[in-house]
Every structure is written in structure tokens, then in C-alpha cells.
């Protein structure tokens, strides 16, 4: 369990990038690496844990023991099927292969409500409405969409590194996205525990930018004046969907502010300034847009413009600064790592390179001096519209959302192949960082969340790193010289 000693010590991380800060004496983690992938559920992405030769049927159950994964392998609920269920089929992770992932499923707040099929008397989700989630195909794609597009799982061969990480380190099957919506608000929750437009507001940004055709590639505080995001009043009852538009430039406190105050270093690696995945660019006091919104064309804040900026843009596998920072002893105390579209696992946008991307980062940390004091947290930003059988605890009109996978990799894993059945959400990651570095609470989702402590045992000697086997397309993925690809819409 995470502990706090009765006195505190100021110390440096082992890397040159870590500034002095107040750290609990009993705490052995000096660096936290948060890898944020896109748009998957445990039932969709991790069926391989239940299928030979990657796993076994006995490893999975919808009523799991401590050593089983809570993954449903058959009879997926479907309220539009005459029998009430649909049997899952298989699809490739990316847009190439025999069964290409060449369509995207709606994962807006309205899609959450459709898939949830909420009983408003009990505020519980039946989880049988995935067939009501709309589908958009790549232009010109053949045989698209396939039958029952929401009820497919990823070919285990395409995600073998993810399966190895889960089986070698730790996997959580009760991790929920905090929000009931898509990527723009989800990326706000991962750095701050909220998507509130301003501190103290009861409203939350609920959906992705809209209003102009290129909203996904030119959003945040530098968006054109016609662009907007819809917000929802969190005090409305569960199941509500009354949304009102605002400009997509927000201003609430984030974990980066707490780190700055404690003189602890951080870095946020992202695809582009205008991407809806680049959360700091949508925070006014971080971006410092110029000229004033809604006419801004640049972020002029020091986080973006310093000689060694904290927000690093235009990242791909071919030029990934996170890898050079690890190699040059410049890993920061906290790192957020956001992929470009090719490496993202995002339906219709990825080329199957997500496992290669994540493996390269995990192996870089594991084979460096940082391994002995680093926790790597890998999760996905939203459910992507894919089927999942576990319903969330719904507490208001926008929290909580559906399950997403989480993996934790550290030399202090409680045991090899640990399966966490403890309920977590994005606020748990914030709480872990706050607990690790003795930071105050932001007072948002972190305030009511656990701190991931069930994954760790700090009283044991650090375990040796076990390398992750790269996927077969690793060389091709690492040589991709295309510019950072942003998502098409969400």
C-alpha cells in the first residue's frame, strides 16, 4: 500500500529532468508515465486473454475469481436482436488486413445513453443498447459496415504486446472513464479530473468540438470563432442530455499546476496544437492564446514556448521525444504521452501501430536506470462505441462512463499477472500522483477516487524488468515518417 512517513525529504529523481520536490520518504516511485490510448473496452480489446494460444477460456468470467479477468466471451446483450443477444466476431485492430477496422462508432454522450439503456428509477445501465450506436465508414470502404459492427473484438494477434503486458504485470477490469462521452472531455479529465469550463462551475463539457468541418484538427483555445463544444449541467439527473454550446477554451486547475507549485517537473507529449487530444491547449492559463479568443492563432504560454517546452507537439514514432528524453536522462517526474492517429488504437484512424508505440515506451523505461523508480500507467480515453458488458455507477448526468482497460507496470507490482477488481477511474490516476508526491487534491474526480494502491507492494524488493516482445509490424511502425495524424472527428 502507498504509505506516508511522519517526516518528509526533498530529493531529486534519478533523471536530470526531475526538479527537487517534496516526496514521502516511504515512497519509492519518483517518476510516473501515463500513456493514454484511444477508444476501446476490455471486452473489445482484450478477448485474447480468453483465447488460446494467448490466454485460455478459463481465465475469463463474468463472475470472476481473484485470478480471472472480467471479460464476456459470448452472448453479448443486444436489445435489437430477437434473441436478446449477439455472438461476438473478430476485427483487425487497424485499417489493413483481412477484416479492416475501417469504420468508427459514435461515442458522443448520446451514444453513451443509447448503449447504457438506463433504468432511470435505479440509475443503472442494462448494457444492451450497443446496436443503437451509429456507425460511420471510411469513404470508399468495401463491405462497410460489417454485420453487427458494435459487437466485434480485436484480433488477439494484433495486440499480443498488450496481452503480454497484462499477463506479466497488472491489469484492471474495473477501470471506468470518468465521463460519459468522447475524447475532448476525456483528455481534460486525465489531466484535471474535470471538464468544467471554469473553476466552480457545475457544468461539464460533454462532447467534441463542432461547428466547422475541421473541428477535430483545429480546436482548443486557438479554434475558429464558429467552433463550439456542448456542455451539460452535472446537477441534472442521470440520463439527461440537455447541452448548450460554448467556445472550446476552458480554464480550471489541472494537475500540472500542482506539480508546478511543488517544483516537480512534467511534460505532455502530443500530436499537434489543434488536436482535440492536446488537453493543455484547451486550458486558457496554460495556452495563453494570442490574440484573444476566438481569434487566437497560437499558444504563447511558457508551457508551449519555453526553450525546453513542457508541452511537446508533433510527436510520431519516428521522432518520439519521450524516447530521447528517457535515453538522455531527461525523463520528467510526470509524463503524459498522447499518440498520433496511426499509433492511437482509434477506430478508422489507426494503422495497427498502437501496440508497437506502447511497447517502445515500456521497453525504453524498463531497460533504463529509470525502471527501479517508475510507475507506467496505460489506459484508454473512452469506450469508442464498442460493446462492453459491465455497467458504470452513474452518479449524475455525466459521470461515470463505461469501462476502459488499464494496465500498470512497475518493479513494485503486488504480484506477477495481478488482476485488479477494484473500481478505478481517471481520478484514480490523479490521486496516485498526488499521493506519491504529497500534493493536495484538485477537488474534482480525484477527491472521491482510490489511488491505485492495490496494484503495489512497496515493502518488497523491486522486481527485474521483463521486456515486452514487439509486434511483427514493429520496424514498419517505427519508421513511419508521416506527420502526426489527428483523429478524423473524435
PyMOL commands that set and color helices and strands:
alter all, ss='L'
color gray80, all
select helices_A, chain A and resi 42-45+47-50+57-59+109-116+130-132+149-151+156-168+183-192+215-217+220-222+255-261+279-282+284-287+302-305+317-319+321-327+341-343+354-366+369-373+426-436+445-448+453-455+474-478
alter helices_A, ss='H'
color red, helices_A
select strands_A, chain A and resi 8-11+21-24+31-37+76-77+85-86+89-91+103-105+118-119+124-125+135-137+152-154+170-172+175-176+203-205+229-233+243-246+266-269+289-290+298-299+311-312+334-338+374-380+406-410+418-420+424-425
alter strands_A, ss='S'
color yellow, strands_A
deselect
rebuild
show_as cartoon
